[in-house]
Amino acid sequence: MEQAAFTREELMRRLEEHRRKKKVLIETIQKEMHDRIKERTGEDVTSFNVW
């Protein structure tokens, strides 16, 4: 099966979609981590280090 070449617009659309999904995932993980740490320690978290 041959793979068709992507156009620049298609690649840019895919890249932006990937960035959007990553941002949503990171926000979800940060909220969950914040809730777990607050529940465990009773203190608010000021920052997170996400790779």
PDB file of N, CA, C and O in Angstrom:
ATOM      1  N   MET A   1       0.847  -1.176   0.000  1.00  0.00           N
ATOM      2  CA  MET A   1       0.000   0.000   0.000  1.00  0.00           C
ATOM      3  C   MET A   1       0.893   1.240   0.000  1.00  0.00           C
ATOM      4  O   MET A   1       1.813   1.353   0.810  1.00  0.00           O
ATOM      5  N   GLU A   2       0.620   2.143  -0.890  1.00  0.00           N
ATOM      6  CA  GLU A   2       1.389   3.378  -0.982  1.00  0.00           C
ATOM      7  C   GLU A   2       0.820   4.429  -0.038  1.00  0.00           C
ATOM      8  O   GLU A   2      -0.389   4.518   0.176  1.00  0.00           O
ATOM      9  N   GLN A   3       1.735   5.225   0.519  1.00  0.00           N
ATOM     10  CA  GLN A   3       1.308   6.307   1.392  1.00  0.00           C
ATOM     11  C   GLN A   3       1.379   7.623   0.618  1.00  0.00           C
ATOM     12  O   GLN A   3       2.406   7.955   0.026  1.00  0.00           O
ATOM     13  N   ALA A   4       0.289   8.354   0.632  1.00  0.00           N
ATOM     14  CA  ALA A   4       0.240   9.626  -0.091  1.00  0.00           C
ATOM     15  C   ALA A   4       1.022  10.694   0.666  1.00  0.00           C
ATOM     16  O   ALA A   4       1.077  10.680   1.895  1.00  0.00           O
ATOM     17  N   ALA A   5       1.615  11.606  -0.066  1.00  0.00           N
ATOM     18  CA  ALA A   5       2.329  12.725   0.547  1.00  0.00           C
ATOM     19  C   ALA A   5       1.318  13.707   1.129  1.00  0.00           C
ATOM     20  O   ALA A   5       0.258  13.944   0.548  1.00  0.00           O
ATOM     21  N   PHE A   6       1.657  14.269   2.272  1.00  0.00           N
ATOM     22  CA  PHE A   6       0.778  15.237   2.908  1.00  0.00           C
ATOM     23  C   PHE A   6       1.085  16.638   2.394  1.00  0.00           C
ATOM     24  O   PHE A   6       2.226  16.966   2.067  1.00  0.00           O
ATOM     25  N   THR A   7       0.060  17.436   2.334  1.00  0.00           N
ATOM     26  CA  THR A   7       0.265  18.831   1.959  1.00  0.00           C
ATOM     27  C   THR A   7       0.710  19.600   3.195  1.00  0.00           C
ATOM     28  O   THR A   7       0.567  19.124   4.321  1.00  0.00           O
ATOM     29  N   ARG A   8       1.240  20.772   2.977  1.00  0.00           N
ATOM     30  CA  ARG A   8       1.690  21.611   4.090  1.00  0.00           C
ATOM     31  C   ARG A   8       0.519  21.935   5.009  1.00  0.00           C
ATOM     32  O   ARG A   8       0.670  21.931   6.231  1.00  0.00           O
ATOM     33  N   GLU A   9      -0.633  22.211   4.437  1.00  0.00           N
ATOM     34  CA  GLU A   9      -1.811  22.547   5.230  1.00  0.00           C
ATOM     35  C   GLU A   9      -2.228  21.372   6.115  1.00  0.00           C
ATOM     36  O   GLU A   9      -2.582  21.556   7.279  1.00  0.00           O
ATOM     37  N   GLU A  10      -2.184  20.168   5.553  1.00  0.00           N
ATOM     38  CA  GLU A  10      -2.542  18.977   6.324  1.00  0.00           C
ATOM     39  C   GLU A  10      -1.559  18.762   7.475  1.00  0.00           C
ATOM     40  O   GLU A  10      -1.971  18.430   8.587  1.00  0.00           O
ATOM     41  N   LEU A  11      -0.282  18.947   7.218  1.00  0.00           N
ATOM     42  CA  LEU A  11       0.716  18.795   8.274  1.00  0.00           C
ATOM     43  C   LEU A  11       0.534  19.838   9.365  1.00  0.00           C
ATOM     44  O   LEU A  11       0.647  19.527  10.550  1.00  0.00           O
ATOM     45  N   MET A  12       0.252  21.070   8.969  1.00  0.00           N
ATOM     46  CA  MET A  12       0.044  22.137   9.954  1.00  0.00           C
ATOM     47  C   MET A  12      -1.221  21.874  10.777  1.00  0.00           C
ATOM     48  O   MET A  12      -1.238  22.126  11.982  1.00  0.00           O
ATOM     49  N   ARG A  13      -2.268  21.374  10.138  1.00  0.00           N
ATOM     50  CA  ARG A  13      -3.505  21.043  10.848  1.00  0.00           C
ATOM     51  C   ARG A  13      -3.238  19.950  11.873  1.00  0.00           C
ATOM     52  O   ARG A  13      -3.700  20.033  13.011  1.00  0.00           O
ATOM     53  N   ARG A  14      -2.494  18.929  11.472  1.00  0.00           N
ATOM     54  CA  ARG A  14      -2.174  17.833  12.388  1.00  0.00           C
ATOM     55  C   ARG A  14      -1.311  18.307  13.544  1.00  0.00           C
ATOM     56  O   ARG A  14      -1.518  17.889  14.684  1.00  0.00           O
ATOM     57  N   LEU A  15      -0.346  19.176  13.265  1.00  0.00           N
ATOM     58  CA  LEU A  15       0.531  19.698  14.305  1.00  0.00           C
ATOM     59  C   LEU A  15      -0.269  20.515  15.323  1.00  0.00           C
ATOM     60  O   LEU A  15      -0.081  20.360  16.529  1.00  0.00           O
ATOM     61  N   GLU A  16      -1.145  21.371  14.847  1.00  0.00           N
ATOM     62  CA  GLU A  16      -1.961  22.185  15.746  1.00  0.00           C
ATOM     63  C   GLU A  16      -2.899  21.312  16.579  1.00  0.00           C
ATOM     64  O   GLU A  16      -3.101  21.578  17.763  1.00  0.00           O
ATOM     65  N   GLU A  17      -3.466  20.286  15.979  1.00  0.00           N
ATOM     66  CA  GLU A  17      -4.340  19.371  16.710  1.00  0.00           C
ATOM     67  C   GLU A  17      -3.551  18.648  17.798  1.00  0.00           C
ATOM     68  O   GLU A  17      -4.040  18.481  18.916  1.00  0.00           O
ATOM     69  N   HIS A  18      -2.351  18.225  17.479  1.00  0.00           N
ATOM     70  CA  HIS A  18      -1.491  17.560  18.462  1.00  0.00           C
ATOM     71  C   HIS A  18      -1.175  18.514  19.623  1.00  0.00           C
ATOM     72  O   HIS A  18      -1.256  18.120  20.786  1.00  0.00           O
ATOM     73  N   ARG A  19      -0.821  19.750  19.314  1.00  0.00           N
ATOM     74  CA  ARG A  19      -0.519  20.737  20.353  1.00  0.00           C
ATOM     75  C   ARG A  19      -1.729  21.005  21.233  1.00  0.00           C
ATOM     76  O   ARG A  19      -1.593  21.144  22.449  1.00  0.00           O
ATOM     77  N   ARG A  20      -2.909  21.079  20.633  1.00  0.00           N
ATOM     78  CA  ARG A  20      -4.138  21.325  21.393  1.00  0.00           C
ATOM     79  C   ARG A  20      -4.419  20.164  22.345  1.00  0.00           C
ATOM     80  O   ARG A  20      -4.740  20.379  23.514  1.00  0.00           O
ATOM     81  N   LYS A  21      -4.299  18.933  21.842  1.00  0.00           N
ATOM     82  CA  LYS A  21      -4.540  17.760  22.673  1.00  0.00           C
ATOM     83  C   LYS A  21      -3.534  17.675  23.819  1.00  0.00           C
ATOM     84  O   LYS A  21      -3.896  17.326  24.943  1.00  0.00           O
ATOM     85  N   LYS A  22      -2.276  17.994  23.534  1.00  0.00           N
ATOM     86  CA  LYS A  22      -1.240  17.966  24.563  1.00  0.00           C
ATOM     87  C   LYS A  22      -1.544  18.984  25.654  1.00  0.00           C
ATOM     88  O   LYS A  22      -1.391  18.687  26.839  1.00  0.00           O
ATOM     89  N   LYS A  23      -1.972  20.180  25.267  1.00  0.00           N
ATOM     90  CA  LYS A  23      -2.288  21.223  26.233  1.00  0.00           C
ATOM     91  C   LYS A  23      -3.436  20.784  27.140  1.00  0.00           C
ATOM     92  O   LYS A  23      -3.379  20.976  28.354  1.00  0.00           O
ATOM     93  N   VAL A  24      -4.477  20.195  26.552  1.00  0.00           N
ATOM     94  CA  VAL A  24      -5.626  19.724  27.333  1.00  0.00           C
ATOM     95  C   VAL A  24      -5.188  18.617  28.290  1.00  0.00           C
ATOM     96  O   VAL A  24      -5.591  18.613  29.453  1.00  0.00           O
ATOM     97  N   LEU A  25      -4.380  17.692  27.821  1.00  0.00           N
ATOM     98  CA  LEU A  25      -3.907  16.587  28.651  1.00  0.00           C
ATOM     99  C   LEU A  25      -3.071  17.104  29.819  1.00  0.00           C
ATOM    100  O   LEU A  25      -3.245  16.647  30.948  1.00  0.00           O
ATOM    101  N   ILE A  26      -2.176  18.040  29.570  1.00  0.00           N
ATOM    102  CA  ILE A  26      -1.336  18.598  30.625  1.00  0.00           C
ATOM    103  C   ILE A  26      -2.192  19.317  31.663  1.00  0.00           C
ATOM    104  O   ILE A  26      -1.946  19.183  32.862  1.00  0.00           O
ATOM    105  N   GLU A  27      -3.186  20.070  31.225  1.00  0.00           N
ATOM    106  CA  GLU A  27      -4.073  20.757  32.166  1.00  0.00           C
ATOM    107  C   GLU A  27      -4.836  19.753  33.029  1.00  0.00           C
ATOM    108  O   GLU A  27      -5.013  19.974  34.227  1.00  0.00           O
ATOM    109  N   THR A  28      -5.282  18.662  32.433  1.00  0.00           N
ATOM    110  CA  THR A  28      -5.999  17.625  33.167  1.00  0.00           C
ATOM    111  C   THR A  28      -5.091  16.975  34.206  1.00  0.00           C
ATOM    112  O   THR A  28      -5.494  16.781  35.353  1.00  0.00           O
ATOM    113  N   ILE A  29      -3.879  16.643  33.808  1.00  0.00           N
ATOM    114  CA  ILE A  29      -2.924  16.012  34.723  1.00  0.00           C
ATOM    115  C   ILE A  29      -2.569  16.961  35.863  1.00  0.00           C
ATOM    116  O   ILE A  29      -2.491  16.537  37.016  1.00  0.00           O
ATOM    117  N   GLN A  30      -2.353  18.238  35.557  1.00  0.00           N
ATOM    118  CA  GLN A  30      -2.016  19.205  36.601  1.00  0.00           C
ATOM    119  C   GLN A  30      -3.149  19.335  37.618  1.00  0.00           C
ATOM    120  O   GLN A  30      -2.894  19.400  38.820  1.00  0.00           O
ATOM    121  N   LYS A  31      -4.390  19.373  37.150  1.00  0.00           N
ATOM    122  CA  LYS A  31      -5.528  19.485  38.062  1.00  0.00           C
ATOM    123  C   LYS A  31      -5.603  18.256  38.956  1.00  0.00           C
ATOM    124  O   LYS A  31      -5.821  18.378  40.162  1.00  0.00           O
ATOM    125  N   GLU A  32      -5.425  17.077  38.377  1.00  0.00           N
ATOM    126  CA  GLU A  32      -5.476  15.848  39.165  1.00  0.00           C
ATOM    127  C   GLU A  32      -4.344  15.814  40.195  1.00  0.00           C
ATOM    128  O   GLU A  32      -4.562  15.443  41.349  1.00  0.00           O
ATOM    129  N   MET A  33      -3.142  16.202  39.778  1.00  0.00           N
ATOM    130  CA  MET A  33      -2.014  16.236  40.708  1.00  0.00           C
ATOM    131  C   MET A  33      -2.271  17.238  41.832  1.00  0.00           C
ATOM    132  O   MET A  33      -1.998  16.951  42.997  1.00  0.00           O
ATOM    133  N   HIS A  34      -2.791  18.402  41.487  1.00  0.00           N
ATOM    134  CA  HIS A  34      -3.092  19.427  42.482  1.00  0.00           C
ATOM    135  C   HIS A  34      -4.076  18.887  43.514  1.00  0.00           C
ATOM    136  O   HIS A  34      -3.872  19.054  44.717  1.00  0.00           O
ATOM    137  N   ASP A  35      -5.135  18.245  43.048  1.00  0.00           N
ATOM    138  CA  ASP A  35      -6.146  17.700  43.952  1.00  0.00           C
ATOM    139  C   ASP A  35      -5.562  16.620  44.850  1.00  0.00           C
ATOM    140  O   ASP A  35      -5.836  16.600  46.050  1.00  0.00           O
ATOM    141  N   ARG A  36      -4.763  15.723  44.287  1.00  0.00           N
ATOM    142  CA  ARG A  36      -4.171  14.634  45.086  1.00  0.00           C
ATOM    143  C   ARG A  36      -3.209  15.170  46.145  1.00  0.00           C
ATOM    144  O   ARG A  36      -3.231  14.718  47.290  1.00  0.00           O
ATOM    145  N   ILE A  37      -2.369  16.125  45.768  1.00  0.00           N
ATOM    146  CA  ILE A  37      -1.392  16.672  46.708  1.00  0.00           C
ATOM    147  C   ILE A  37      -2.096  17.440  47.816  1.00  0.00           C
ATOM    148  O   ILE A  37      -1.722  17.331  48.983  1.00  0.00           O
ATOM    149  N   LYS A  38      -3.117  18.218  47.454  1.00  0.00           N
ATOM    150  CA  LYS A  38      -3.865  18.974  48.463  1.00  0.00           C
ATOM    151  C   LYS A  38      -4.565  18.016  49.429  1.00  0.00           C
ATOM    152  O   LYS A  38      -4.595  18.261  50.635  1.00  0.00           O
ATOM    153  N   GLU A  39      -5.124  16.931  48.904  1.00  0.00           N
ATOM    154  CA  GLU A  39      -5.792  15.946  49.753  1.00  0.00           C
ATOM    155  C   GLU A  39      -4.791  15.267  50.691  1.00  0.00           C
ATOM    156  O   GLU A  39      -5.086  15.039  51.865  1.00  0.00           O
ATOM    157  N   ARG A  40      -3.626  14.952  50.171  1.00  0.00           N
ATOM    158  CA  ARG A  40      -2.623  14.219  50.947  1.00  0.00           C
ATOM    159  C   ARG A  40      -1.927  15.103  51.985  1.00  0.00           C
ATOM    160  O   ARG A  40      -1.732  14.675  53.123  1.00  0.00           O
ATOM    161  N   THR A  41      -1.550  16.332  51.609  1.00  0.00           N
ATOM    162  CA  THR A  41      -0.762  17.183  52.496  1.00  0.00           C
ATOM    163  C   THR A  41      -1.557  18.319  53.120  1.00  0.00           C
ATOM    164  O   THR A  41      -1.171  18.847  54.162  1.00  0.00           O
ATOM    165  N   GLY A  42      -2.655  18.695  52.497  1.00  0.00           N
ATOM    166  CA  GLY A  42      -3.428  19.822  52.992  1.00  0.00           C
ATOM    167  C   GLY A  42      -2.888  21.169  52.549  1.00  0.00           C
ATOM    168  O   GLY A  42      -3.422  22.204  52.948  1.00  0.00           O
ATOM    169  N   GLU A  43      -1.838  21.180  51.730  1.00  0.00           N
ATOM    170  CA  GLU A  43      -1.231  22.422  51.262  1.00  0.00           C
ATOM    171  C   GLU A  43      -1.511  22.620  49.779  1.00  0.00           C
ATOM    172  O   GLU A  43      -1.669  21.658  49.027  1.00  0.00           O
ATOM    173  N   ASP A  44      -1.569  23.892  49.373  1.00  0.00           N
ATOM    174  CA  ASP A  44      -1.728  24.205  47.956  1.00  0.00           C
ATOM    175  C   ASP A  44      -0.389  24.088  47.241  1.00  0.00           C
ATOM    176  O   ASP A  44       0.655  24.412  47.806  1.00  0.00           O
ATOM    177  N   VAL A  45      -0.424  23.633  46.021  1.00  0.00           N
ATOM    178  CA  VAL A  45       0.771  23.509  45.192  1.00  0.00           C
ATOM    179  C   VAL A  45       0.922  24.792  44.394  1.00  0.00           C
ATOM    180  O   VAL A  45      -0.056  25.305  43.849  1.00  0.00           O
ATOM    181  N   THR A  46       2.150  25.317  44.322  1.00  0.00           N
ATOM    182  CA  THR A  46       2.356  26.569  43.614  1.00  0.00           C
ATOM    183  C   THR A  46       2.755  26.348  42.161  1.00  0.00           C
ATOM    184  O   THR A  46       2.451  27.180  41.307  1.00  0.00           O
ATOM    185  N   SER A  47       3.434  25.234  41.866  1.00  0.00           N
ATOM    186  CA  SER A  47       3.874  25.009  40.478  1.00  0.00           C
ATOM    187  C   SER A  47       4.069  23.520  40.221  1.00  0.00           C
ATOM    188  O   SER A  47       4.177  22.713  41.144  1.00  0.00           O
ATOM    189  N   PHE A  48       4.112  23.182  38.913  1.00  0.00           N
ATOM    190  CA  PHE A  48       4.364  21.823  38.467  1.00  0.00           C
ATOM    191  C   PHE A  48       5.437  21.864  37.401  1.00  0.00           C
ATOM    192  O   PHE A  48       5.574  22.850  36.676  1.00  0.00           O
ATOM    193  N   ASN A  49       6.189  20.795  37.311  1.00  0.00           N
ATOM    194  CA  ASN A  49       7.176  20.675  36.245  1.00  0.00           C
ATOM    195  C   ASN A  49       6.708  19.562  35.317  1.00  0.00           C
ATOM    196  O   ASN A  49       6.770  18.385  35.673  1.00  0.00           O
ATOM    197  N   VAL A  50       6.241  19.930  34.132  1.00  0.00           N
ATOM    198  CA  VAL A  50       5.735  18.964  33.157  1.00  0.00           C
ATOM    199  C   VAL A  50       6.663  18.961  31.966  1.00  0.00           C
ATOM    200  O   VAL A  50       6.982  20.020  31.426  1.00  0.00           O
ATOM    201  N   TRP A  51       7.097  17.800  31.549  1.00  0.00           N
ATOM    202  CA  TRP A  51       8.035  17.680  30.426  1.00  0.00           C
ATOM    203  C   TRP A  51       7.305  17.693  29.155  1.00  0.00           C
ATOM    204  O   TRP A  51       7.917  17.602  28.091  1.00  0.00           O
TER     205      TRP A  51
END
